[in-house]
Amino acid sequence: MADSAEAPAAVRHAEETMGTVFSFDVRGGEPAAVRAALDEAVAGLHRVDEVFSTYREDSQISRLRRGELTVAECDPEVAEVLELATEAERRSDGWFSTSYRGRLDPTGIVKGWAVERAARRLADVPGVCGVNLNGGGDVQLLGTPGGQRPWRVGVADPLRPGGLAAVVSAAGTAELSVATSGTAERGDHIVDPRTGRSAVTDLVAVTVVGPRLTWVDCWATAAFAMGSREGLAWLESLPDVEALLITAGDEVRCTGGLATRLG
């Protein structure tokens, strides 16, 4: 096993787009090849913003909402994301939705999907042993940073600024993702799809852990809208998913297998 002197090279980069910061940490591989793939991944994130932004009047999603385009006339990624969103809505019994105030809004799935796609693109570079891509607090982990060390992700405590509620470890798995939905950073931005208004629940944060960020990002949003009791029961029913829920009363609730992912 490699010692510290033989640790794989690290290429790191931070990029601002989609209203947040994406932090890349890529281990192993030939640096020039990694940099080239990183440039492609960054360009891909900016393209996602151009296509899916609901704030840009000229984005394909905005034009689709106005009836100026059909899905078939959009980039193929639009149909892909909308199909994934439909599956998320089905699996969450409608608690995850791509409708906001009666209009198409797939932003709840786009970031997680974009981060996962970019991370996998980097992991395909020959020689790369690990990728850690953090998109505004939602993280996709692939491989390892080298040696016997696993990737680890701190989960912010929403009731104690600067503190951690938990540390998630990717030990023993080749891919892991961590996504949090809550009110600490962005206020009441999660919508109750039954009412079309901000979700009113007993929760301040839901962190979901699973292999693919595309899904765990959706599940965190859906579970938050459900509230702690229904949300926890539903998350327990999902395969390969663990979660940490924190209520406004500072009560911590966890799925049964979460302890295996802490460390």
C-alpha positions as CSV (number, residue, x, y, z in Angstrom):
1,M,0.0,0.0,0.0
2,A,1.3,3.4,-0.9
3,D,2.8,5.5,1.9
4,S,2.5,9.2,2.2
5,A,5.5,9.8,0.0
6,E,3.8,7.8,-2.8
7,A,0.4,9.4,-2.3
8,P,-1.5,10.0,-5.6
9,A,-1.3,13.4,-7.1
10,A,-4.2,15.7,-6.2
11,V,-5.8,18.2,-8.6
12,R,-8.1,20.7,-6.9
13,H,-10.3,23.4,-8.4
14,A,-13.2,25.6,-7.4
15,E,-15.8,26.9,-9.9
16,E,-18.7,29.2,-9.4
17,T,-21.8,28.5,-11.4
18,M,-25.5,27.7,-11.0
19,G,-25.6,30.1,-8.1
20,T,-23.1,28.1,-6.0
21,V,-19.5,26.9,-5.8
22,F,-18.4,23.5,-7.0
23,S,-15.2,22.2,-5.4
24,F,-13.3,19.4,-7.2
25,D,-10.7,17.1,-5.6
26,V,-9.3,14.5,-8.0
27,R,-6.7,12.0,-6.9
28,G,-4.3,10.1,-9.2
29,G,-4.0,10.1,-13.0
30,E,-1.7,12.1,-15.2
31,P,-2.1,15.7,-14.2
32,A,-2.4,17.0,-17.7
33,A,-5.1,14.5,-18.5
34,V,-7.0,15.3,-15.3
35,R,-6.8,19.0,-16.1
36,A,-8.2,18.4,-19.5
37,A,-11.1,16.3,-18.1
38,L,-11.6,19.0,-15.4
39,D,-12.0,21.7,-18.1
40,E,-14.6,19.5,-19.8
41,A,-16.5,18.9,-16.5
42,V,-16.5,22.6,-15.7
43,A,-17.7,23.5,-19.2
44,G,-20.4,20.9,-18.7
45,L,-21.6,22.5,-15.5
46,H,-21.8,25.9,-17.1
47,R,-23.7,24.4,-20.0
48,V,-26.2,22.8,-17.5
49,D,-26.7,26.3,-16.1
50,E,-27.4,27.7,-19.5
51,V,-29.9,25.0,-20.4
52,F,-31.7,24.5,-17.1
53,S,-31.6,27.9,-15.3
54,T,-35.1,29.2,-14.4
55,Y,-33.6,32.6,-14.0
56,R,-32.4,32.9,-17.5
57,E,-35.1,34.0,-19.9
58,D,-33.2,32.4,-22.8
59,S,-32.6,29.0,-21.2
60,Q,-34.1,26.0,-22.8
61,I,-36.2,25.3,-19.6
62,S,-37.5,28.8,-19.6
63,R,-38.4,28.6,-23.3
64,L,-40.0,25.1,-22.7
65,R,-42.1,26.6,-19.9
66,R,-43.3,29.3,-22.2
67,G,-44.2,26.8,-24.9
68,E,-41.5,28.1,-27.3
69,L,-39.8,24.7,-27.5
70,T,-40.8,21.1,-27.2
71,V,-38.7,18.6,-25.2
72,A,-37.7,17.0,-28.5
73,E,-36.3,20.4,-29.7
74,C,-34.2,20.8,-26.5
75,D,-30.8,19.3,-25.8
76,P,-31.0,15.5,-25.1
77,E,-30.1,16.2,-21.4
78,V,-33.5,17.9,-20.9
79,A,-35.4,14.7,-21.7
80,E,-33.0,12.7,-19.6
81,V,-33.4,15.0,-16.5
82,L,-37.2,15.1,-16.9
83,E,-37.4,11.3,-17.1
84,L,-35.3,11.0,-14.0
85,A,-37.5,13.6,-12.3
86,T,-40.7,11.7,-13.2
87,E,-39.1,8.6,-11.6
88,A,-38.3,10.5,-8.5
89,E,-41.8,11.8,-8.3
90,R,-43.2,8.3,-8.7
91,R,-40.9,6.8,-6.1
92,S,-41.6,9.5,-3.6
93,D,-45.4,9.3,-4.1
94,G,-45.4,12.9,-5.3
95,W,-43.4,14.4,-2.5
96,F,-40.7,15.3,-4.9
97,S,-42.0,17.4,-7.7
98,T,-40.8,19.4,-10.8
99,S,-43.7,21.8,-10.6
100,Y,-43.4,25.1,-8.8
101,R,-46.5,27.4,-8.6
102,G,-47.9,25.4,-11.5
103,R,-44.8,25.8,-13.7
104,L,-42.1,23.4,-14.8
105,D,-39.1,23.7,-12.4
106,P,-36.6,20.8,-12.4
107,T,-34.0,22.6,-10.3
108,G,-34.6,20.1,-7.5
109,I,-32.9,17.4,-9.4
110,V,-30.6,19.2,-11.8
111,K,-27.7,20.0,-9.4
112,G,-27.3,16.5,-8.0
113,W,-27.5,15.0,-11.5
114,A,-24.9,17.5,-12.8
115,V,-22.5,16.9,-9.9
116,E,-22.8,13.1,-10.3
117,R,-22.3,13.3,-14.1
118,A,-19.2,15.5,-13.7
119,A,-17.7,13.3,-11.0
120,R,-18.1,10.2,-13.1
121,R,-16.5,11.9,-16.1
122,L,-13.4,12.6,-14.0
123,A,-13.3,9.1,-12.6
124,D,-13.1,7.7,-16.1
125,V,-9.6,9.3,-16.6
126,P,-7.0,6.6,-16.7
127,G,-5.1,6.3,-13.4
128,V,-7.6,8.3,-11.3
129,C,-8.3,6.5,-8.0
130,G,-10.7,9.0,-6.4
131,V,-13.0,11.9,-7.0
132,N,-14.6,14.2,-4.5
133,L,-17.0,16.8,-6.0
134,N,-18.9,19.1,-3.7
135,G,-21.6,21.2,-5.3
136,G,-22.9,23.7,-2.8
137,G,-22.8,21.2,0.1
138,D,-24.0,18.1,-1.9
139,V,-21.2,15.7,-2.5
140,Q,-20.4,12.8,-4.8
141,L,-17.5,10.6,-3.8
142,L,-16.0,8.0,-6.1
143,G,-13.0,5.7,-5.3
144,T,-10.6,6.7,-2.5
145,P,-8.1,9.5,-2.0
146,G,-5.3,6.9,-1.9
147,G,-3.7,4.5,0.6
148,Q,-6.1,3.2,3.2
149,R,-7.9,6.4,3.8
150,P,-11.6,6.8,2.8
151,W,-13.3,10.0,1.8
152,R,-15.0,11.7,4.7
153,V,-17.7,14.4,4.6
154,G,-18.7,16.6,7.5
155,V,-22.5,17.3,7.9
156,A,-23.1,20.8,9.2
157,D,-25.2,21.2,12.3
158,P,-28.1,23.6,11.3
159,L,-28.7,24.7,14.9
160,R,-25.0,25.4,15.8
161,P,-23.3,27.4,13.1
162,G,-19.7,26.2,12.6
163,G,-20.4,22.8,14.3
164,L,-20.9,19.4,12.8
165,A,-23.8,17.1,13.3
166,A,-22.0,14.0,12.0
167,V,-19.1,12.9,9.8
168,V,-19.9,10.5,7.0
169,S,-17.3,8.0,5.8
170,A,-17.1,6.3,2.5
171,A,-15.0,3.4,3.9
172,G,-15.8,0.1,2.2
173,T,-17.7,1.4,-0.8
174,A,-16.6,2.6,-4.2
175,E,-19.2,5.3,-4.5
176,L,-21.1,7.4,-1.9
177,S,-23.0,10.6,-2.0
178,V,-24.3,13.0,0.7
179,A,-27.1,15.6,0.2
180,T,-28.7,17.9,2.7
181,S,-32.0,19.8,2.4
182,G,-33.1,22.3,5.0
183,T,-33.7,25.9,6.0
184,A,-30.4,26.9,7.5
185,E,-28.7,28.1,4.3
186,R,-31.5,29.1,2.0
187,G,-34.5,29.7,4.2
188,D,-38.0,28.3,3.4
189,H,-37.2,27.2,-0.2
190,I,-38.7,23.7,-0.1
191,V,-42.2,23.4,-1.4
192,D,-45.0,21.2,-0.2
193,P,-46.3,19.8,-3.5
194,R,-49.8,19.3,-2.0
195,T,-50.2,23.0,-1.3
196,G,-47.7,24.7,-3.7
197,R,-46.5,26.7,-0.7
198,S,-43.3,26.5,1.5
199,A,-43.2,23.2,3.4
200,V,-44.2,23.5,7.0
201,T,-42.6,20.6,9.0
202,D,-40.9,20.0,12.3
203,L,-37.6,19.6,10.5
204,V,-34.6,22.0,10.0
205,A,-32.4,19.6,8.0
206,V,-32.4,16.2,6.4
207,T,-29.2,14.6,5.2
208,V,-29.4,11.5,3.0
209,V,-26.5,9.1,2.2
210,G,-26.5,6.7,-0.7
211,P,-24.5,5.7,-3.9
212,R,-25.9,8.3,-6.4
213,L,-26.2,12.0,-5.8
214,T,-28.9,12.3,-8.4
215,W,-31.3,10.3,-6.2
216,V,-30.2,11.2,-2.6
217,D,-30.6,14.9,-3.5
218,C,-34.2,14.2,-4.5
219,W,-34.8,12.0,-1.4
220,A,-33.6,14.7,1.0
221,T,-35.9,17.3,-0.5
222,A,-38.9,14.9,-0.5
223,A,-38.3,13.7,3.1
224,F,-38.0,17.3,4.4
225,A,-41.4,18.1,2.9
226,M,-42.9,15.0,4.6
227,G,-41.7,15.9,8.1
228,S,-39.7,13.8,10.5
229,R,-42.1,10.9,11.2
230,E,-43.3,10.1,7.7
231,G,-40.0,11.1,6.2
232,L,-38.0,8.8,8.4
233,A,-40.3,5.9,7.7
234,W,-40.1,6.4,4.0
235,L,-36.3,6.7,3.9
236,E,-36.1,3.5,5.9
237,S,-37.9,1.8,3.1
238,L,-35.4,2.8,0.4
239,P,-32.6,0.4,-0.5
240,D,-29.0,1.5,0.0
241,V,-30.1,4.7,1.7
242,E,-29.3,6.1,5.2
243,A,-30.3,9.4,6.7
244,L,-30.0,11.8,9.5
245,L,-32.9,14.1,10.4
246,I,-32.8,17.1,12.8
247,T,-35.9,18.7,14.1
248,A,-36.4,22.3,15.2
249,G,-36.5,21.0,18.8
250,D,-32.9,19.7,18.4
251,E,-34.0,16.1,18.2
252,V,-31.9,13.8,16.0
253,R,-33.5,10.9,14.2
254,C,-31.6,8.4,12.1
255,T,-32.3,5.4,9.9
256,G,-31.2,2.0,11.3
257,G,-28.0,1.6,9.3
258,L,-26.6,5.1,9.5
259,A,-24.1,4.1,12.2
260,T,-22.3,2.0,9.6
261,R,-21.6,5.2,7.6
262,L,-20.3,7.4,10.4
263,G,-16.6,7.7,11.2
